[in-house]
Amino acid sequence: MACMESSTERRKWERLPLGVPMFVRPASNDPNASPRFATTVNISAGGILLASRDNFHGVEKLSLEIPSAPLLESAGWRAVRKIQGQIVRTEPWEHGFLYALRFAEPLL
């Protein structure tokens, strides 16, 4: 993903409108926290916009897990990606909530 340079655009990386299903849970020390389903609206190297029916009110960070493809796993590829992001904005949405997250490290 190339860096963008614009006087009005504050983001460093181009956003791609990709709908990727994910499992989401609060980034806490509780390994038994139930994962919730969400879908990306757009993603960049620096962050993500998620759509979820779940309200993560009071949560500062989310742990994201992209489900693995069985075919890739059987071929020996590590297809699961676990990423953490800090919630920087929450907006109500007619079907739930939109969460803007910033990654601690860019996905490069």
Secondary structure, DSSP 8 states (H G I E B T S, - for coil): --B---SS---SB--B----EEEEEE-SS-TT---EEEEEEEE-SSEEEEEESS--TT--EEEEEE---HHHHHTT----EEEEEEEEEEEEETTEEEEEEEESS---
